């Protein structure tokens, strides 16, 4: 994406994440950075490719360990 078209960052913070499939089975987990912009949540895992998640696709957020 061009720098001029990049959405401004609202929040960036360290976090842990856990992804589960429709059957509840764990797909991935680990440490990451989270980046919020006006359209999506980006999970930047310590290892692996970034996960871009539009807000409309998020079903649940947990404050566990907060």
N, CA and C atoms as an extended XYZ file, in Angstrom:
198
Properties=species:S:1:pos:R:3:atomname:S:1:resname:S:1:resid:I:1 pbc="F F F"
N         0.850       -1.180        0.000 N   UNK     1
C         0.000        0.000        0.000 CA  UNK     1
C         0.889        1.234        0.000 C   UNK     1
N         0.530        2.225       -0.758 N   UNK     2
C         1.283        3.473       -0.797 CA  UNK     2
C         1.201        4.175        0.549 C   UNK     2
N         2.277        4.856        0.916 N   UNK     3
C         2.299        5.585        2.183 CA  UNK     3
C         1.170        6.605        2.271 C   UNK     3
N         0.843        7.257        1.154 N   UNK     4
C        -0.214        8.273        1.187 CA  UNK     4
C        -1.595        7.664        1.411 C   UNK     4
N        -1.780        6.377        1.095 N   UNK     5
C        -3.064        5.699        1.287 CA  UNK     5
C        -3.128        4.918        2.587 C   UNK     5
N        -2.052        4.903        3.360 N   UNK     6
C        -1.998        4.150        4.606 CA  UNK     6
C        -2.905        4.796        5.647 C   UNK     6
N        -3.695        3.955        6.329 N   UNK     7
C        -4.588        4.463        7.374 CA  UNK     7
C        -3.783        4.827        8.614 C   UNK     7
N        -4.148        5.905        9.310 N   UNK     8
C        -3.415        6.284       10.512 CA  UNK     8
C        -3.617        5.257       11.631 C   UNK     8
N        -2.559        5.002       12.387 N   UNK     9
C        -2.618        4.070       13.513 CA  UNK     9
C        -3.299        4.736       14.692 C   UNK     9
N        -4.282        4.051       15.272 N   UNK    10
C        -4.979        4.537       16.460 CA  UNK    10
C        -4.259        4.061       17.721 C   UNK    10
N        -3.816        2.796       17.703 N   UNK    11
C        -3.169        2.194       18.868 CA  UNK    11
C        -2.242        1.089       18.407 C   UNK    11
N        -1.076        0.979       19.047 N   UNK    12
C        -0.164       -0.137       18.825 CA  UNK    12
C         0.328       -0.585       20.192 C   UNK    12
N         0.208       -1.903       20.474 N   UNK    13
C         0.616       -2.397       21.784 CA  UNK    13
C         1.018       -3.872       21.705 C   UNK    13
N         1.825       -4.335       22.668 N   UNK    14
C         2.164       -5.757       22.721 CA  UNK    14
C         0.965       -6.547       23.257 C   UNK    14
N         0.851       -7.802       22.828 N   UNK    15
C        -0.269       -8.637       23.277 CA  UNK    15
C         0.052      -10.098       23.006 C   UNK    15
N        -0.773      -10.960       23.551 N   UNK    16
C        -0.752      -12.362       23.156 CA  UNK    16
C        -2.049      -12.622       22.413 C   UNK    16
N        -2.053      -13.636       21.568 N   UNK    17
C        -3.246      -13.918       20.784 CA  UNK    17
C        -3.481      -15.420       20.710 C   UNK    17
N        -4.715      -15.770       20.432 N   UNK    18
C        -5.099      -17.156       20.223 CA  UNK    18
C        -6.195      -17.175       19.166 C   UNK    18
N        -5.994      -17.934       18.121 N   UNK    19
C        -6.990      -18.059       17.064 CA  UNK    19
C        -7.577      -19.461       17.110 C   UNK    19
N        -8.911      -19.538       16.988 N   UNK    20
C        -9.592      -20.830       16.985 CA  UNK    20
C       -10.476      -20.933       15.761 C   UNK    20
N       -10.587      -22.137       15.242 N   UNK    21
C       -11.457      -22.400       14.104 CA  UNK    21
C       -12.900      -22.517       14.541 C   UNK    21
N       -13.804      -22.733       13.597 N   UNK    22
C       -15.232      -22.858       13.884 CA  UNK    22
C       -15.540      -23.998       14.851 C   UNK    22
N       -14.705      -25.029       14.854 N   UNK    23
C       -14.924      -26.173       15.740 CA  UNK    23
C       -14.294      -25.960       17.115 C   UNK    23
N       -13.691      -24.820       17.354 N   UNK    24
C       -13.077      -24.510       18.643 CA  UNK    24
C       -11.632      -24.961       18.760 C   UNK    24
N       -11.124      -25.644       17.753 N   UNK    25
C        -9.752      -26.114       17.786 CA  UNK    25
C        -8.787      -24.953       17.582 C   UNK    25
N        -7.723      -24.937       18.388 N   UNK    26
C        -6.731      -23.867       18.288 CA  UNK    26
C        -5.982      -23.947       16.968 C   UNK    26
N        -5.875      -22.804       16.290 N   UNK    27
C        -5.159      -22.714       15.018 CA  UNK    27
C        -3.770      -22.137       15.244 C   UNK    27
N        -3.686      -21.090       16.052 N   UNK    28
C        -2.409      -20.428       16.307 CA  UNK    28
C        -2.489      -19.667       17.621 C   UNK    28
N        -1.322      -19.446       18.227 N   UNK    29
C        -1.251      -18.639       19.440 CA  UNK    29
C         0.167      -18.121       19.599 C   UNK    29
N         0.342      -17.117       20.450 N   UNK    30
C         1.682      -16.623       20.726 CA  UNK    30
C         1.708      -15.143       21.037 C   UNK    30
N         2.910      -14.613       21.135 N   UNK    31
C         3.102      -13.194       21.381 CA  UNK    31
C         3.021      -12.413       20.084 C   UNK    31
N         2.647      -11.148       20.201 N   UNK    32
C         2.490      -10.329       19.004 CA  UNK    32
C         2.444       -8.853       19.379 C   UNK    32
N         2.388       -8.034       18.367 N   UNK    33
C         2.005       -6.633       18.507 CA  UNK    33
C         0.641       -6.499       17.855 C   UNK    33
N        -0.211       -5.655       18.409 N   UNK    34
C        -1.517       -5.357       17.826 CA  UNK    34
C        -1.502       -3.929       17.329 C   UNK    34
N        -2.061       -3.717       16.150 N   UNK    35
C        -2.172       -2.382       15.580 CA  UNK    35
C        -3.627       -2.157       15.203 C   UNK    35
N        -4.224       -1.094       15.741 N   UNK    36
C        -5.595       -0.725       15.395 CA  UNK    36
C        -5.566        0.480       14.472 C   UNK    36
N        -6.341        0.408       13.386 N   UNK    37
C        -6.579        1.591       12.571 CA  UNK    37
C        -8.095        1.727       12.433 C   UNK    37
N        -8.561        2.583       11.575 N   UNK    38
C        -9.996        2.843       11.504 CA  UNK    38
C       -10.787        1.705       10.876 C   UNK    38
N       -10.124        0.755       10.213 N   UNK    39
C       -10.844       -0.308        9.518 CA  UNK    39
C       -10.576       -1.714       10.008 C   UNK    39
N        -9.437       -1.933       10.668 N   UNK    40
C        -9.075       -3.304       10.991 CA  UNK    40
C        -8.132       -3.384       12.183 C   UNK    40
N        -8.029       -4.616       12.694 N   UNK    41
C        -7.048       -4.993       13.698 CA  UNK    41
C        -5.976       -5.783       12.967 C   UNK    41
N        -4.729       -5.408       13.161 N   UNK    42
C        -3.623       -6.155       12.561 CA  UNK    42
C        -2.857       -6.828       13.691 C   UNK    42
N        -2.710       -8.151       13.600 N   UNK    43
C        -1.916       -8.920       14.555 CA  UNK    43
C        -0.586       -9.192       13.879 C   UNK    43
N         0.483       -8.740       14.517 N   UNK    44
C         1.837       -8.935       13.998 CA  UNK    44
C         2.539       -9.964       14.875 C   UNK    44
N         2.378      -11.264       14.573 N   UNK    45
C         2.972      -12.312       15.401 CA  UNK    45
C         4.490      -12.220       15.436 C   UNK    45
N         5.065      -12.708       16.545 N   UNK    46
C         6.524      -12.732       16.642 CA  UNK    46
C         7.113      -13.603       15.539 C   UNK    46
N         6.381      -14.622       15.142 N   UNK    47
C         6.808      -15.455       14.011 CA  UNK    47
C         5.608      -15.666       13.099 C   UNK    47
N         5.810      -15.538       11.819 N   UNK    48
C         4.712      -15.736       10.885 CA  UNK    48
C         4.277      -14.453       10.217 C   UNK    48
N         3.279      -14.596        9.357 N   UNK    49
C         2.771      -13.473        8.582 CA  UNK    49
C         1.746      -12.666        9.369 C   UNK    49
N         1.618      -11.369        9.077 N   UNK    50
C         0.603      -10.539        9.743 CA  UNK    50
C        -0.803      -11.055        9.448 C   UNK    50
N        -1.682      -10.896       10.430 N   UNK    51
C        -3.095      -11.256       10.277 CA  UNK    51
C        -3.894       -9.969       10.252 C   UNK    51
N        -4.602       -9.716        9.165 N   UNK    52
C        -5.427       -8.515        9.021 CA  UNK    52
C        -6.873       -8.914        9.272 C   UNK    52
N        -7.486       -8.353       10.311 N   UNK    53
C        -8.834       -8.754       10.713 CA  UNK    53
C        -9.754       -7.537       10.713 C   UNK    53
N       -10.671       -7.456        9.746 N   UNK    54
C       -11.652       -6.357        9.757 CA  UNK    54
C       -12.506       -6.452       11.031 C   UNK    54
N       -12.866       -5.317       11.607 N   UNK    55
C       -13.625       -5.314       12.858 CA  UNK    55
C       -14.921       -6.114       12.748 C   UNK    55
N       -15.569       -6.113       11.593 N   UNK    56
C       -16.844       -6.819       11.433 CA  UNK    56
C       -16.685       -8.332       11.546 C   UNK    56
N       -15.446       -8.849       11.435 N   UNK    57
C       -15.196      -10.282       11.546 CA  UNK    57
C       -14.869      -10.730       12.967 C   UNK    57
N       -14.727       -9.809       13.903 N   UNK    58
C       -14.370      -10.157       15.285 CA  UNK    58
C       -15.627      -10.522       16.057 C   UNK    58
N       -15.629      -11.717       16.634 N   UNK    59
C       -16.773      -12.207       17.393 CA  UNK    59
C       -16.596      -11.937       18.887 C   UNK    59
N       -15.379      -12.094       19.399 N   UNK    60
C       -15.161      -11.950       20.832 CA  UNK    60
C       -13.740      -11.440       21.105 C   UNK    60
N       -13.614      -10.613       22.120 N   UNK    61
C       -12.321      -10.152       22.615 CA  UNK    61
C       -12.312      -10.417       24.108 C   UNK    61
N       -11.230      -10.981       24.596 N   UNK    62
C       -11.112      -11.319       26.016 CA  UNK    62
C       -10.095      -10.417       26.681 C   UNK    62
N       -10.382       -9.971       27.888 N   UNK    63
C        -9.422       -9.157       28.638 CA  UNK    63
C        -8.645      -10.001       29.631 C   UNK    63
N        -8.562      -11.287       29.408 N   UNK    64
C        -7.851      -12.205       30.294 CA  UNK    64
C        -6.436      -11.718       30.538 C   UNK    64
N        -6.023      -11.739       31.786 N   UNK    65
C        -4.678      -11.351       32.137 CA  UNK    65
C        -4.437       -9.850       32.152 C   UNK    65
N        -5.499       -9.078       32.007 N   UNK    66
C        -5.350       -7.635       31.973 CA  UNK    66
C        -5.175       -7.096       33.351 C   UNK    66
